[in-house]
Amino acid sequence: MEFVADVLDEETARGEGARVAVQNQALKLCGNGCAEKGYSPTNDTLECSSANDVCLGVDVNRARMASRQNGLKSLVQAITNDKLLKFGIPVLYNICLDYGTNYR
């Protein structure tokens, strides 16, 4: 996750010279890494299904993305490009939304 976020930071820092295709793929990887499903230590599945499960990996990835030195600055800057907006909004959603039992 750190590598992909670094790639997004570097490409976004390029400004007008940023490669949209690279940013697009980085956004997809960041978003998928922070999506709802994660590893459940209590039932050895890839989905957290009970109130006692802790979705490992997913919460760690969310924390990594939110606590980066630039925070979410690169992500927000990337989605100012109309070509990246349709990928950037779901990524922000996946990072910011807590998929706890209250949302099921």
TAMOSUL-V593018 format. One record per residue. RES is the residue in one letter. SS is DSSP state (h for helix, s for strand, l for the rest). PSI is psi in whole degrees, -180 to 180 (none if undefined). OMEGA is omega in radians with two decimals (none if undefined). Layout:
RES | SS | PSI | OMEGA
RES | SS | PSI | OMEGA
This chain:
M | l | -39 | -3.13
E | h | -43 | -3.13
F | h | -46 | -3.11
V | h | -41 | 3.10
A | h | -37 | 3.08
D | h | -41 | 3.10
V | h | -44 | 3.11
L | h | -44 | 3.10
D | h | -47 | -3.10
E | h | -44 | -3.13
E | h | -40 | -3.14
T | h | -35 | 3.13
A | h | -21 | 3.12
R | l | -16 | -3.14
G | h | -125 | -3.10
E | h | -24 | -3.12
G | h | 6 | -3.10
A | l | 143 | 3.11
R | l | 110 | -3.07
V | h | -38 | -3.13
A | h | -39 | 3.12
V | h | -44 | 3.10
Q | h | -41 | 3.13
N | h | -49 | -3.13
Q | h | -39 | 3.11
A | h | -41 | 3.10
L | h | -44 | 3.13
K | h | -44 | -3.14
L | h | -41 | 3.10
C | h | -45 | -3.14
G | h | -44 | 3.14
N | h | -33 | 3.11
G | h | -18 | -3.14
C | l | 13 | -3.10
A | l | 176 | -2.96
E | l | -45 | -3.01
K | l | 143 | 3.13
G | l | -178 | -3.14
Y | s | 130 | 3.11
S | s | 117 | -3.11
P | l | -15 | -3.08
T | l | -21 | -3.12
N | l | 14 | 3.06
D | l | 36 | 3.06
T | s | 175 | 3.11
L | l | 10 | -3.14
E | l | 139 | 3.09
C | l | 115 | -3.00
S | l | -14 | -3.14
S | l | 165 | -3.11
A | l | -24 | -3.11
N | l | -12 | -3.11
D | l | 144 | 3.02
V | l | 121 | -3.12
C | s | 93 | 3.11
L | s | 156 | 3.13
G | l | -56 | -3.13
V | h | -52 | 3.13
D | h | -35 | 3.09
V | h | -44 | 3.13
N | h | -40 | 3.07
R | h | -45 | -3.14
A | h | -40 | 3.11
R | h | -46 | -3.12
M | h | -43 | -3.08
A | h | -26 | -3.06
S | l | 12 | 3.13
R | l | 158 | -3.09
Q | l | -43 | 3.11
N | l | 2 | -3.08
G | l | -134 | 3.13
L | l | 15 | -3.07
K | h | -47 | -3.12
S | h | -40 | 3.13
L | h | -46 | 3.14
V | h | -40 | 3.09
Q | h | -39 | -3.13
A | h | -38 | -3.07
I | l | 1 | 2.98
T | l | -15 | 3.04
N | l | 122 | -3.09
D | h | -30 | -3.13
K | h | -21 | -3.10
L | h | -9 | -3.06
L | h | -42 | -3.09
K | h | -18 | 3.07
F | h | -33 | -3.07
G | h | -39 | -3.14
I | h | -48 | 3.09
P | h | -32 | 3.11
V | h | -47 | 3.08
L | h | -41 | 3.12
Y | h | -47 | -3.12
N | h | -34 | 3.13
I | h | -42 | -3.00
C | h | -25 | -3.08
L | l | 130 | 3.07
D | l | 119 | -3.12
Y | l | 49 | 3.10
G | l | -180 | -3.09
T | h | -19 | 3.13
N | h | -21 | -3.07
Y | h | 3 | -3.09
R | l | none | none
